[in-house]
Amino acid sequence: MADAAGPSSGDPAWEREVREGVTRAFRSLPPRLQAAATLALIEERPYEEIAAALGTSEGTIKTRVFRAVRMLRKKLDKLGIRP
């Protein structure tokens, strides 16, 4: 998850910080973006399936996932975490 952005890889304290930072950043997303991103990025569901589950279009899901990823990158960058 984090490359050379922090202390040496394998450092349990740093890995915990990274994990907690990613979790906080993800949970801070607006609900619609969080739902789409969870299904797409974590559960790896196809966009078509996500759109049907959330009652919206596939294009809307793609937009929400794109926006969520952009917001996550900004939040993680501020924490010094580089995906």
Backbone as CSV, one residue per row, in Angstrom:
resi,resn,N_x,N_y,N_z,CA_x,CA_y,CA_z,C_x,C_y,C_z
1,MET,0.832,-1.179,0.000,0.000,0.000,0.000,0.875,1.241,0.000
2,ALA,1.703,1.424,0.980,2.600,2.576,0.998,3.966,2.110,0.532
3,ASP,4.541,2.852,-0.398,5.869,2.467,-0.841,6.884,3.116,0.077
4,ALA,7.871,3.770,-0.462,8.928,4.348,0.354,8.505,5.651,1.028
5,ALA,7.218,5.867,1.175,6.723,7.115,1.748,6.975,7.213,3.244
6,GLY,7.173,6.105,3.896,7.337,6.135,5.339,8.543,5.341,5.767
7,PRO,8.606,5.013,7.055,9.712,4.217,7.574,9.809,2.890,6.838
8,SER,10.812,2.130,7.180,11.074,0.891,6.466,9.845,-0.005,6.429
9,SER,9.683,-0.653,5.281,8.556,-1.577,5.164,8.779,-2.715,6.149
10,GLY,7.691,-3.225,6.666,7.799,-4.269,7.661,7.730,-3.735,9.078
11,ASP,7.719,-2.416,9.237,7.603,-1.795,10.552,6.129,-1.860,10.965
12,PRO,5.801,-2.663,11.988,4.397,-2.837,12.381,3.694,-1.528,12.765
13,ALA,4.392,-0.628,13.415,3.779,0.647,13.812,3.410,1.459,12.574
14,TRP,4.305,1.512,11.609,4.033,2.263,10.374,2.898,1.611,9.593
15,GLU,2.913,0.282,9.511,1.850,-0.423,8.791,0.494,-0.162,9.439
16,ARG,0.450,-0.109,10.763,-0.800,0.182,11.468,-1.254,1.606,11.159
17,GLU,-0.305,2.554,11.151,-0.637,3.945,10.819,-1.217,4.057,9.416
18,VAL,-0.607,3.358,8.488,-1.075,3.377,7.100,-2.486,2.807,7.024
19,ARG,-2.685,1.657,7.650,-4.001,1.014,7.638,-5.068,1.936,8.241
20,GLU,-4.743,2.546,9.374,-5.695,3.452,10.026,-5.951,4.698,9.180
21,GLY,-4.914,5.218,8.538,-5.072,6.385,7.671,-5.957,6.090,6.484
22,VAL,-5.766,4.944,5.880,-6.583,4.547,4.736,-8.032,4.367,5.180
23,THR,-8.236,3.738,6.308,-9.596,3.531,6.823,-10.281,4.867,7.095
24,ARG,-9.576,5.790,7.758,-10.161,7.109,8.041,-10.490,7.854,6.756
25,ALA,-9.580,7.816,5.795,-9.800,8.507,4.523,-11.016,7.918,3.807
26,PHE,-11.117,6.605,3.812,-12.230,5.951,3.137,-13.555,6.301,3.799
27,ARG,-13.566,6.286,5.123,-14.804,6.576,5.860,-15.205,8.040,5.777
28,SER,-14.278,8.904,5.409,-14.603,10.322,5.302,-15.230,10.686,3.959
29,LEU,-15.289,9.732,3.048,-15.921,9.983,1.750,-17.424,10.201,1.927
30,PRO,-18.018,11.019,1.063,-19.479,11.149,1.090,-20.114,9.761,0.890
31,PRO,-21.267,9.514,1.506,-21.883,8.180,1.465,-22.041,7.564,0.077
32,ARG,-22.476,8.349,-0.891,-22.663,7.786,-2.245,-21.344,7.343,-2.858
33,LEU,-20.292,8.142,-2.639,-18.988,7.766,-3.174,-18.431,6.570,-2.416
34,GLN,-18.632,6.566,-1.122,-18.134,5.463,-0.298,-18.791,4.142,-0.706
35,ALA,-20.108,4.159,-0.922,-20.812,2.934,-1.317,-20.291,2.409,-2.653
36,ALA,-20.179,3.292,-3.636,-19.700,2.866,-4.960,-18.255,2.376,-4.895
37,ALA,-17.418,3.094,-4.152,-16.007,2.722,-4.045,-15.844,1.403,-3.295
38,THR,-16.635,1.190,-2.256,-16.556,-0.068,-1.508,-16.858,-1.253,-2.416
39,LEU,-17.941,-1.128,-3.158,-18.327,-2.227,-4.045,-17.329,-2.439,-5.181
40,ALA,-16.801,-1.342,-5.728,-15.894,-1.453,-6.875,-14.460,-1.806,-6.473
41,LEU,-13.939,-1.128,-5.446,-12.521,-1.267,-5.116,-12.228,-2.359,-4.092
42,ILE,-13.134,-2.544,-3.157,-12.882,-3.535,-2.115,-13.516,-4.876,-2.475
43,GLU,-14.797,-4.845,-2.846,-15.481,-6.090,-3.181,-15.267,-6.508,-4.631
44,GLU,-14.696,-5.609,-5.435,-14.369,-5.863,-6.845,-15.573,-6.344,-7.660
45,ARG,-16.707,-5.693,-7.437,-17.915,-5.994,-8.199,-17.877,-5.241,-9.520
46,PRO,-18.467,-5.805,-10.572,-18.519,-5.100,-11.859,-19.436,-3.885,-11.762
47,TYR,-19.126,-2.855,-12.539,-19.915,-1.619,-12.525,-21.394,-1.881,-12.801
48,GLU,-21.673,-2.765,-13.723,-23.060,-3.082,-14.075,-23.827,-3.594,-12.843
49,GLU,-23.193,-4.464,-12.083,-23.814,-5.025,-10.876,-24.014,-3.940,-9.808
50,ILE,-23.028,-3.070,-9.660,-23.120,-1.988,-8.678,-24.264,-1.047,-9.051
51,ALA,-24.352,-0.701,-10.329,-25.412,0.195,-10.794,-26.786,-0.395,-10.492
52,ALA,-26.948,-1.679,-10.750,-28.235,-2.333,-10.486,-28.533,-2.325,-8.985
53,ALA,-27.528,-2.617,-8.168,-27.720,-2.671,-6.715,-28.063,-1.304,-6.131
54,LEU,-27.452,-0.255,-6.689,-27.667,1.091,-6.159,-28.757,1.862,-6.908
55,GLY,-29.341,1.228,-7.914,-30.445,1.851,-8.641,-30.055,3.076,-9.436
56,THR,-28.923,3.008,-10.083,-28.446,4.135,-10.887,-27.775,3.611,-12.148
57,SER,-27.254,4.502,-12.964,-26.630,4.075,-14.217,-25.171,3.669,-14.009
58,GLU,-24.682,2.909,-14.949,-23.289,2.477,-14.919,-22.344,3.680,-15.023
59,GLY,-22.731,4.661,-15.831,-21.920,5.879,-15.971,-21.806,6.638,-14.663
60,THR,-22.897,6.681,-13.913,-22.882,7.349,-12.614,-21.935,6.637,-11.658
61,ILE,-21.948,5.316,-11.692,-21.060,4.541,-10.822,-19.605,4.804,-11.195
62,LYS,-19.303,4.828,-12.477,-17.929,5.102,-12.914,-17.478,6.475,-12.426
63,THR,-18.370,7.453,-12.514,-18.050,8.801,-12.053,-17.804,8.822,-10.548
64,ARG,-18.671,8.146,-9.802,-18.517,8.119,-8.342,-17.217,7.444,-7.920
65,VAL,-16.880,6.354,-8.578,-15.632,5.651,-8.243,-14.441,6.538,-8.596
66,PHE,-14.475,7.181,-9.747,-13.396,8.081,-10.149,-13.205,9.188,-9.114
67,ARG,-14.313,9.816,-8.706,-14.243,10.898,-7.724,-13.745,10.395,-6.377
68,ALA,-14.197,9.207,-5.983,-13.754,8.634,-4.709,-12.246,8.388,-4.728
69,VAL,-11.748,7.832,-5.805,-10.306,7.559,-5.915,-9.520,8.864,-5.865
70,ARG,-10.007,9.869,-6.561,-9.324,11.173,-6.561,-9.288,11.763,-5.154
71,MET,-10.404,11.696,-4.435,-10.455,12.220,-3.076,-9.555,11.413,-2.142
72,LEU,-9.563,10.095,-2.293,-8.712,9.254,-1.455,-7.235,9.567,-1.679
73,ARG,-6.844,9.737,-2.924,-5.436,10.055,-3.212,-5.017,11.359,-2.546
74,LYS,-5.877,12.367,-2.605,-5.562,13.649,-1.980,-5.432,13.507,-0.471
75,LYS,-6.376,12.797,0.145,-6.362,12.614,1.596,-5.129,11.813,2.028
76,LEU,-4.816,10.764,1.303,-3.666,9.936,1.652,-2.356,10.674,1.418
77,ASP,-2.318,11.479,0.373,-1.124,12.262,0.095,-0.825,13.219,1.259
78,LYS,-1.874,13.817,1.818,-1.697,14.712,2.965,-1.144,13.971,4.168
79,LEU,-1.430,12.669,4.265,-0.932,11.848,5.368,0.454,11.274,5.074
80,GLY,0.947,11.527,3.871,2.254,10.990,3.496,2.209,9.537,3.058
81,ILE,1.025,9.081,2.689,0.848,7.698,2.243,0.711,7.702,0.736
82,ARG,1.596,6.965,0.075,1.587,6.902,-1.388,1.146,5.499,-1.802
83,PRO,-0.013,5.403,-2.495,-0.483,4.068,-2.937,0.413,3.459,-3.990
